[in-house]
Amino acid sequence: MDAAAEELEEPWEEKLKTCIEERMEDVEKPAQASTAAEVRDAFFKAAGGAVQNRDVRLKLARKGFHETTQAVKSGIKKSTKRVYQYAFGDDGVSFVQLRDCDA
């Protein structure tokens, strides 16, 4: 069954796996997470033309990324932020942060 799934895998799926491994990490708090727009943009650039910009949200959702609005607090300032949640491993669902490319 796994072999059949690999054969049916689309090119963008492999690029998303690479993007997750190289660019994304899990964080506990939404204030630490990258914005949903930043995550979508990072995947779109990593896909290198394999995905149209309008399809990025659907492709991410298909692979288990859940976009939510979270309340964040910075000092005394309160606001909201659109972020992605994803299950990186057996630890459960956590928020997504992009790693610095230069690091």
N, C-alpha and C positions, 0 to 999 in steps of 0.2 A: 504494500500500500504506500509506503514511504517512497519507494522507487518510482511508482506511478506519479506521485505528487511532484517529485523532482523533475520528471520528464515534462509535466504540464506547467512547470514554473515559468512565468514570464520574465523577460530580461529585467524589468524594473524591480522585481522581487529580490533578485540577487543584489541589486544596487542598494535597495533599502536595508538589507541585512548588513552590507558593508558600512552603510551610513550609521546604522545603530551601533555597530562595533567600534567604529573609529571616531564618531562625532558626538554620540549621545551617552549620557550617564544618568543614573537615578539620584534624585534628591528627595528629602523628606517634606520640605515646606514649599508651598506655591511661590513664596517670595523669592526663593532661590532658583526657581525654574525659569527657563527661557520662555518667551511668549510663544503662543501658538503660531503666529505669523513667522517668527524666526525659525521654528522647527520646520514649517512647511517650505520656507525658502531654502533651507539647508538640504532638504530632501529633493526638492526640485532641481537644485544645482547638481547634487550628487547623481541624480538620475540621468543627467546628460542628454536630454532629449527623448528618453524612453517614456516619459510621462508628460502630458500636456498640463500646463499650469492649472487649468480649471478642474483637472481630475485628481490633483494632489490630495485634497481632503478625503475623497472617497477611497483612494488607495491606502492612505494611512489608517482610515477607519476599518477597512477590510482586513488589515493586519494587526488590529487590536489596539490602536491608538484611540483614546477617548478624549475629546476636546471639552473642557469645562470652563466656567467662569468661577474664579476663586477670589475671596476677599483677601487682600494683603495689607499689611501695616508696615509703614516705614517711619520710625520715630512716632510722631503724633499724627502723621498723615495716614488716612485710610483710603483705599481705592480698590478697584477690582482689576483682575488680570485674566485674560484668556490663556490657558495653559493646556498641555497634553499630559495625560496619564497613560502609563504603559507598564505591563508586567515584564520586567527585564529578566527575571529568573523565578526561582522558587520563593523569593521573599515577598511576593505579592505585588500589587500595583503601587507605583510611586510616580512622582512627577518627573518630567523630562527636562534635562539641562543640556545645552550644547557645550562641548569642550572647545576650548580655544584652539584654533587651527595651528597657531604658532608654537604651542606648548610642546 
